[in-house]
């Protein structure tokens, strides 16, 4: 649940969402102007590890921009698979979040530009 349009409501919103999540057996955590709700024990790192184990890709690309991505960046840094972990920077990012990233881009627009350029390179190689 993003609350960028009402940053002053963060505390009250977190309390309410946190209480509701707890009643439902879920966990609420804070991120950059967002409250994330997920099952207890679930994380992006666990999801990434599970996908890699089950899908057996030849390489992995992971991009993130928030505290909930920190553990997934660590998973990528320890991976023996060819990979690239990409941090998407903003003014709200906590210090050290991108320490384990291979590349950091300046915001969603640069992330989109990077993806576009990467796709163009892939398509050129296929021609």
Buried (B, 14 or more C-beta within 10 A) or exposed (E): EEBEEEEEEBEEBBEBBBEEBEEEEBBBBBBBBBBBBBEEEEBBBBEBBEEBEEEEEEEBBBBBBBBBBBBBBBBBEEBEEEBBBBBBBEEEBEEEBBEBBBEBBEEEEEBEEBBEEEEEEEEEEEE
